[in-house]
Amino acid sequence: MSVLLELKNVSKQYGKDTKALSDVNFSVKEGEFVSIIGPSGAGKSTLLRCINRMIDASSGEIMFDGENVCTLGNRDLRKLRTKIGMIFQHYNLVKRLSAIENVLHGRLGYKSTFAGVFGIYNQQEKEKALDLLEGLGLGEQIYKRADQLSGGQKQRVGIARALIQGPKMLLCDEPIASLDPNSSKIIMDHLKNISSSIGITCLVNLHQVDVALRYSDRIIGVNKGSVIFDGSPEELTDETIHKIYGSEAGELIFERGGRNAG
């Protein structure tokens, strides 16, 4: 498997005093499922937003699919973003639009301004949107307004919207933080299936250690903007969880029944 994403010495500074990211280095291979864990405010969201240039890194290099994301002009950046699907904690759907209309919004990166404004989509795109919604178990919700859907259903619409782009990678920013355990499992199962069956790389921000352990090929632990851990789930010890989470670590370890430190 070749490397799809590589971060080299990536830092992000807000103002004089706040360093959100500090010399972050890691790479992700095609088809890998990688979870980024850490406490709130650790820099996880900033990290994902730097990768697709929703915000600009202050320094360092972000290589995605052979291109340096940090130096791309507007047109090339728009093209690059079609290869990177984004899934948000609060779904970012247009409430008054139906599920299928929200999914079709994932094609806007490929459209002229005119086609985008007037919502002009071809038959192939509409069929693809239907297929994706049905594949995610939303066959009966296709024409329902987004604000009539449950949280778990909204997140699945968000996943379908990302997939219709035809991405090489999904960036998932706390995709289950607003969901109950049952909906969370459905979302994580779908994401894992997308990664293993379609081969799309997934980079998922998670607060829940037990979920990261269950689904990930690899886990990256972040605290105060720095990478504290980068390894397999088997290598993540209780001691390392303490380093990543500090005072929160106790309850996280208790939740998963403890693992051997060392």
C-alpha positions in Angstrom: 0.0 0.0 0.0 1.4 3.4 -0.9 1.3 6.4 1.3 -1.6 8.7 0.6 -1.1 11.4 3.2 2.0 12.7 4.9 2.4 15.4 7.4 5.9 16.9 8.0 6.5 19.2 10.9 3.0 20.7 10.8 2.3 23.5 13.3 -0.6 25.8 13.8 -0.4 29.0 15.8 -3.3 31.2 16.8 -2.1 34.6 17.9 1.1 34.9 19.9 0.4 32.4 22.7 -1.8 29.6 21.4 -0.1 26.7 19.6 -2.9 24.4 18.5 -0.5 22.0 16.7 3.2 21.5 17.3 5.5 19.7 14.9 3.1 17.0 13.9 4.6 14.2 11.8 2.8 11.1 10.5 1.8 9.3 7.3 -1.3 7.4 6.3 -1.4 4.6 3.7 -4.2 4.0 1.2 -7.1 2.1 2.7 -5.9 2.5 6.3 -8.4 3.2 9.1 -6.7 5.6 11.5 -8.2 7.0 14.7 -6.9 10.2 16.3 -7.7 10.2 20.0 -7.1 12.8 22.7 -9.0 15.1 25.1 -11.1 18.1 24.0 -8.9 20.9 22.9 -6.0 18.6 22.1 -5.9 19.8 18.5 -7.7 17.0 16.7 -10.2 19.2 14.8 -7.5 21.7 13.9 -5.4 18.8 12.5 -8.2 17.6 10.2 -9.0 21.1 9.1 -5.4 21.8 8.1 -5.4 18.6 6.0 -8.1 19.9 3.7 -7.1 23.5 4.1 -10.3 24.6 5.8 -7.7 26.4 7.9 -4.1 27.1 6.9 -1.2 25.4 8.8 1.3 28.0 10.1 4.3 25.9 9.0 5.2 22.5 7.7 4.2 20.4 4.8 1.0 18.4 4.1 1.4 16.0 1.2 -1.8 14.4 -0.1 -1.9 12.2 -3.2 1.5 13.6 -4.3 0.6 17.3 -3.9 1.6 19.8 -1.2 -1.8 21.0 0.1 -0.3 24.0 1.7 0.8 25.6 -1.5 -2.2 25.0 -3.8 -4.0 27.9 -5.4 -7.8 28.2 -5.3 -8.6 26.1 -8.4 -6.2 23.3 -7.5 -7.4 23.3 -3.9 -11.1 22.9 -5.1 -10.0 20.0 -7.3 -8.1 18.4 -4.4 -11.1 18.8 -2.0 -13.2 16.6 -4.3 -10.8 13.7 -3.3 -11.3 14.4 0.4 -14.7 13.8 2.0 -15.5 15.5 5.3 -17.9 14.2 7.9 -18.8 16.6 10.8 -19.9 16.1 14.4 -23.0 18.3 13.8 -23.7 16.9 10.3 -23.6 20.3 8.5 -26.8 19.4 6.5 -29.2 21.9 4.9 -32.2 21.4 7.2 -34.9 22.3 4.7 -33.6 20.1 2.0 -34.4 16.4 1.6 -31.8 13.6 2.3 -31.1 13.1 -1.4 -30.7 16.8 -2.0 -28.2 17.0 0.8 -26.3 14.0 -0.7 -26.2 15.7 -4.1 -24.5 18.7 -2.6 -21.4 16.5 -2.4 -21.2 16.9 -6.2 -20.9 20.7 -6.0 -17.1 20.6 -6.3 -17.5 19.2 -9.8 -20.1 21.8 -10.9 -20.0 25.2 -12.6 -21.3 28.0 -10.4 -24.5 28.1 -12.5 -25.2 24.4 -12.2 -24.5 24.6 -8.4 -26.8 27.5 -7.8 -29.7 25.9 -9.7 -29.1 22.4 -8.4 -28.6 20.8 -11.8 -27.6 17.2 -11.4 -27.6 14.5 -14.1 -29.4 11.2 -13.9 -26.2 9.2 -13.1 -25.6 11.5 -10.0 -29.2 11.1 -8.8 -29.0 7.3 -9.2 -25.7 7.2 -7.3 -27.2 9.3 -4.5 -30.1 6.8 -4.2 -27.8 3.8 -4.2 -25.6 5.3 -1.4 -28.6 6.2 0.7 -30.1 2.7 0.3 -26.7 1.1 1.0 -26.6 3.1 4.3 -30.1 1.8 5.3 -31.9 5.1 4.5 -34.1 3.8 1.6 -37.3 5.0 3.3 -35.8 8.5 4.3 -34.7 9.6 0.8 -37.2 12.4 0.4 -37.6 13.4 4.1 -36.3 16.8 5.1 -33.0 16.7 7.0 -34.6 18.3 10.1 -37.0 15.3 10.3 -34.2 12.8 10.6 -32.7 11.4 13.8 -29.0 12.1 14.6 -27.8 8.7 13.4 -29.8 9.1 10.1 -28.4 12.7 9.6 -24.8 11.3 10.0 -25.5 8.6 7.4 -26.7 11.3 5.0 -23.4 13.1 5.8 -21.5 9.9 4.9 -23.4 9.5 1.6 -22.7 13.2 0.8 -19.0 12.6 1.3 -19.0 9.3 -0.7 -20.7 10.8 -3.7 -17.6 13.0 -4.3 -15.7 9.8 -5.1 -13.1 10.6 -2.5 -9.8 8.8 -1.8 -10.0 9.8 1.9 -12.7 10.6 4.5 -11.9 13.0 7.3 -14.4 12.4 10.1 -14.4 15.0 12.9 -15.9 13.4 16.0 -18.6 11.6 13.9 -20.3 9.9 16.9 -19.9 12.5 19.6 -23.6 13.6 19.4 -25.0 10.0 19.1 -26.3 7.3 21.4 -24.3 4.0 21.6 -26.5 2.2 19.2 -26.3 4.9 16.5 -22.6 5.2 17.2 -22.1 1.5 16.4 -24.0 1.8 13.1 -21.9 4.8 12.0 -18.6 3.2 12.9 -19.6 -0.1 11.3 -20.4 1.8 8.1 -17.1 3.7 8.2 -15.1 0.5 8.8 -16.9 -1.2 5.9 -16.3 1.7 3.6 -12.6 1.5 4.4 -12.3 -2.3 4.1 -14.6 -3.0 1.2 -14.1 0.2 -1.0 -10.6 0.9 0.1 -11.2 4.5 1.1 -8.7 5.8 3.7 -10.4 7.0 6.9 -9.0 9.4 9.4 -11.4 9.6 12.3 -11.2 11.9 15.3 -12.6 10.1 18.4 -12.9 10.9 22.1 -13.8 7.3 23.0 -10.7 5.1 23.4 -12.7 1.8 23.4 -14.2 2.7 20.0 -10.7 3.5 18.6 -9.4 0.2 19.9 -12.2 -1.8 18.3 -12.2 -0.3 14.8 -8.7 1.1 14.0 -5.8 -0.3 12.1 -3.7 2.4 13.8 -4.2 4.9 16.6 -2.6 8.4 16.9 -2.8 9.9 20.3 -2.6 13.7 20.6 -2.3 16.0 23.6 -1.7 19.8 23.5 -1.1 19.8 19.8 1.6 17.1 19.9 1.6 13.5 18.8 2.1 11.4 22.0 1.5 8.0 20.5 1.4 6.4 17.0 0.9 2.7 16.8 -1.4 -0.3 16.6 -4.3 -0.7 19.1 -2.4 -3.6 20.7 0.5 -1.2 21.5 -1.8 1.3 23.3 -1.1 0.7 27.0 -2.9 2.2 30.1 0.3 4.2 30.7 0.1 5.8 27.3 -3.6 6.6 27.8 -2.6 8.5 30.9 0.0 10.5 28.9 -2.7 11.3 26.2 -5.6 12.1 28.5 -4.1 13.2 31.8 -6.7 13.3 34.6 -9.4 12.0 32.3 -7.6 8.8 31.7 -8.8 6.9 34.8 -12.5 6.7 33.7 -11.5 5.9 30.1 -9.4 2.9 31.3 -12.2 1.9 33.7 -14.7 2.0 30.8 -12.8 -0.6 28.9 -12.0 -2.8 31.8 -8.3 -2.0 32.0 -5.5 -3.3 29.9 -2.0 -4.2 30.9 0.3 -1.3 31.4 3.9 -1.6 30.3 
